[in-house]
Amino acid sequence: MNKAMDILGTVASLGGVALANKGLSAVWKQVTGNEPPAKNPDEDEAWRDIILWAMITGVVGTVIKVGIARQVSKMESEKKDSGKTSQSEI
């Protein structure tokens, strides 16, 4: 991957994960009535909640990162393929 695509992928991943965490936090608060475990570390949280929160955010974050990386890779591949076609026509 070239540097521009690396940067695009990184920024998109960070933004996507940040938005997902905001959304997950809102859903968690609505469902449980409490802040997510990561936001109140001093309180006595049940291990069940801590593990569940870690699993949910980990899975969602990973899916977003992999999805964005695949999309960026696909865009770069299409760009390379279109460049080869135009050069071979010359």
N, C-alpha and C positions, 0 to 999 in steps of 0.2 A: 504494500500500500504506500502511496505517496504521503508526504507530510500533511497536505491539506485534508486528505481523506481521514488520516489519523486524528487530526484535530477535530474535524467534523464529527467523527464517531465518538470521541471522548466527550465533547460538549453535549452532543445529543444524549449520550448515556447518562451523564450527570444530571442533565435537565429532566430526563424521563424518570430516573430513579427518585429525584427530589419531588417531582409531582406525584408519583405513585405513593411515596411515603406520606405526603400531605393527605392524600385521599384515604390511604389506609388508616392514618391517625384519626381522621374524622369518623370513619366507619367504626373503628375500635371504640372511640368515645361514645358514639351513639348506641352501640350494642351493649357495651359493658357499663357505661356511665362513668368510667375512669379514664385518665390519660394513659397512653401506652406505657408499658413498663420502662422503656428507655428514657422517658421524659421525667420520671420521678424516682430516681435511683435510691433516694433516702428512705422511701416508704417500704413497709413490709409487703412485698409483692409475693404472690403465690408462684412457685416454680412453674406450675402449669401455665400461667399467663406469660411468664418470661419466655418459656420454651416455645409456646404457640406463637407469640409475637416474633421471635427470632426466625421461626420456620416460615411464617407468612411473608415477612419482609425479605428474607433471603431468597425464597422461591420467586417472588414477584420481581425483585431486583435482578436476579440472574436471567429470568426470561426476557426482561427488557433489554439488558446488556447484550445478550446473545442475538435477540431479534434485530437490534440496531446494528450490531457488528455484521450480521449476515446481509442486511440491506445495504450497508456501506460497501461491503465486498462485492455485492451484486452490481451496484452502481459503477464501481471501479472496473469490474470485469466487462460490463457493457461498454464503458468508455474505451477500454483497450480494444475490444472487438470492433467497434466502429472506426477506430484509428487504423487498424490493420486493413479493413476493407477499403478505406479511402486511399491508403498508400499502395495497395496492390492494384488499384485501378489506374494508377499513374504509369 
